[in-house]
């Protein structure tokens, strides 16, 4: 019976994180002009990384895919929601791999490193997504590369916020998650 309770807890926490991620995007959305796509500043990325840290790559990635992808589908970004889900998969792999390399030791220097590398990963994946979006609207490859680069300000702000917010919230929430698990 204990195994079933742990499984149910994972499902509940995954749903909770999915809802928190969705709300984190919905509550604070500051649009930034861009040549490609419709980027905006939001809290979804740091919350995605926290979900992956607390729930692991599979469950945290599922929560992030539901929260971020669900937001896209319900708020006018449905055409590119598949790209958002791909970004989540990449982030889940990156964060899980980093934590595996750190042997799941969550000392402050490791979590700060995770936050920074997650921010850098988001910068790279968003650039690639913007290139694909440019190609989807009919740009040729070279203009899509340039337009994607010129569309990075919102992502740079989101990436910096991820690097700062993840360690702060992780250590604020860690005691609660340790009690739960």
C-alpha positions as MATLAB code, in Angstrom:
seq = 'XXXXXXXXXXXXXXXXXXXXXXXXXXXXXXXXXXXXXXXXXXXXXXXXXXXXXXXXXXXXXXXXXXXXXXXXXXXXXXXXXXXXXXXXXXXXXXXXXXXXXXXXXXXXXXXXXXXXXXXXXXXXXXXXXXXXXXXXXXXXXXXXXXXXXXXXXXXXXXXXXXXXXXXXXXXXXXXXXXXXX';
ca = [
       0.000    0.000    0.000;
       2.925    2.356    0.679;
       3.987    2.208   -2.986;
       0.490    3.200   -4.117;
       0.491    6.160   -1.730;
       3.843    7.372   -3.096;
       2.539    7.033   -6.648;
      -0.607    8.990   -5.752;
       1.520   11.668   -4.068;
       3.645   12.017   -7.235;
       0.500   12.395   -9.350;
      -0.935   15.009   -6.983;
       2.317   16.973   -6.856;
       2.625   16.791  -10.651;
      -0.886   18.214  -11.049;
      -0.151   20.875   -8.433;
       3.046   21.944  -10.191;
       1.271   21.974  -13.571;
      -1.339   24.336  -12.118;
       1.277   26.524  -10.421;
       3.286   26.775  -13.655;
       0.168   27.717  -15.621;
      -0.788   30.355  -13.045;
       2.817   31.588  -12.885;
       2.633   32.393  -16.584;
      -0.916   33.706  -16.553;
      -0.480   36.078  -13.571;
       2.657   37.844  -14.770;
       2.944   38.254  -18.511;
       4.897   41.208  -19.824;
       4.977   41.149  -23.648;
       8.230   42.106  -25.359;
       8.293   43.202  -29.005;
      10.103   40.718  -31.232;
      10.668   40.040  -34.907;
       9.648   36.395  -34.493;
       6.974   34.996  -32.223;
       5.239   36.775  -29.374;
       7.627   36.429  -26.426;
       6.873   37.682  -22.952;
       8.454   37.744  -19.516;
       6.885   35.249  -17.087;
       7.555   32.922  -14.123;
       6.915   29.650  -15.976;
      10.568   28.798  -16.611;
      11.806   28.965  -13.002;
       8.741   27.016  -11.888;
       9.474   24.394  -14.563;
      13.012   23.942  -13.226;
      11.709   23.688   -9.648;
       9.203   21.021  -10.715;
      12.028   19.022  -12.301;
      14.246   19.432   -9.235;
      11.551   18.385   -6.759;
       9.745   15.720   -8.794;
      12.495   14.447  -11.073;
      12.810   14.626  -14.834;
       9.798   12.506  -15.761;
       7.194   13.800  -13.300;
       8.550   17.358  -13.228;
       8.807   17.356  -17.002;
       5.210   16.148  -17.242;
       4.076   18.943  -14.912;
       5.969   21.515  -16.966;
       4.677   20.154  -20.279;
       1.105   20.297  -18.982;
       1.525   23.758  -17.417;
       3.496   25.458  -20.188;
       1.938   23.525  -23.075;
      -1.543   23.938  -21.622;
      -0.999   27.668  -21.313;
       0.063   27.835  -24.955;
      -2.945   25.840  -26.162;
      -5.432   27.917  -24.159;
      -3.934   31.357  -24.811;
      -3.374   31.710  -28.537;
      -0.062   29.859  -28.928;
      -1.477   26.447  -29.880;
       0.346   26.342  -33.230;
       3.720   26.389  -31.491;
       2.796   24.533  -28.276;
       4.663   21.464  -29.569;
       7.858   23.541  -29.555;
       7.207   24.487  -25.929;
       6.834   20.820  -25.016;
      10.107   20.035  -26.817;
      11.808   22.782  -24.792;
      10.435   21.168  -21.618;
      11.839   17.782  -22.639;
      15.271   19.327  -23.253;
      15.146   21.162  -19.909;
      14.104   17.986  -18.063;
      17.027   16.106  -19.596;
      19.511   18.908  -18.830;
      18.420   19.490  -15.214;
      18.158   15.754  -14.465;
      21.600   15.132  -15.949;
      23.168   17.946  -13.950;
      21.647   16.608  -10.733;
      22.838   13.106  -11.599;
      26.365   14.469  -12.131;
      26.065   16.162   -8.710;
      24.848   12.801   -7.292;
      21.607   14.542   -6.268;
      23.520   16.611   -3.726;
      21.503   19.807   -3.412;
      24.042   22.023   -1.718;
      23.666   25.718   -2.598;
      26.512   25.788   -5.136;
      24.915   22.912   -7.047;
      21.446   24.455   -7.128;
      22.911   27.812   -8.191;
      24.740   25.982  -10.997;
      21.477   24.287  -12.006;
      19.742   27.681  -12.112;
      22.465   29.219  -14.261;
      22.685   26.256  -16.656;
      18.893   26.108  -16.899;
      18.885   29.796  -17.844;
      21.525   29.197  -20.509;
      19.618   26.163  -21.794;
      16.446   28.245  -22.051;
      18.328   30.908  -24.011;
      19.553   28.304  -26.510;
      16.251   26.448  -26.863;
      14.286   29.687  -27.265;
      16.661   30.829  -29.994;
      16.155   27.547  -31.842;
      12.385   27.755  -31.341;
      12.394   31.287  -32.770;
      14.296   30.042  -35.815;
      11.670   27.336  -36.349;
       8.869   29.886  -35.847;
      10.501   32.124  -38.462;
      10.655   29.223  -40.883;
       7.015   28.374  -40.104;
       5.894   31.870  -41.166;
       7.786   31.619  -44.443;
      11.207   33.146  -43.773;
      14.227   31.619  -45.414;
      16.918   30.199  -43.136;
      19.322   33.155  -42.879;
      16.649   35.791  -42.138;
      15.106   33.368  -39.614;
      18.477   33.102  -37.823;
      18.838   36.886  -37.679;
      15.233   37.516  -36.631;
      15.523   34.858  -33.910;
      18.641   36.531  -32.569;
      16.934   39.924  -32.527;
      13.991   38.370  -30.661;
      16.045   37.226  -27.655;
      15.539   40.109  -25.140;
      12.519   38.518  -23.420;
      14.303   35.176  -23.247;
      17.426   36.805  -21.816;
      15.323   38.362  -19.051;
      13.503   35.057  -18.416;
      16.832   33.212  -18.361;
      18.347   35.636  -15.867;
      15.208   35.390  -13.725;
      15.471   31.584  -13.825;
      19.096   31.696  -12.669;
      18.138   33.947   -9.734;
      14.701   32.624   -8.747;
      15.414   28.873   -8.850;
      17.967   28.791   -6.000;
      15.938   31.196   -3.850;
      12.654   29.302   -4.188;
      14.332   25.899   -4.031;
      15.746   26.532   -0.585;
      12.514   28.139    0.597;
      10.453   25.116   -0.528;
      12.918   22.310    0.228;
      11.879   21.839    3.892;
       8.227   21.382    2.887;
       9.121   18.849    0.197;
      11.313   16.910    2.584;
       8.421   16.679    5.047;
       6.037   15.525    2.311;
       8.356   12.833    0.999;
];
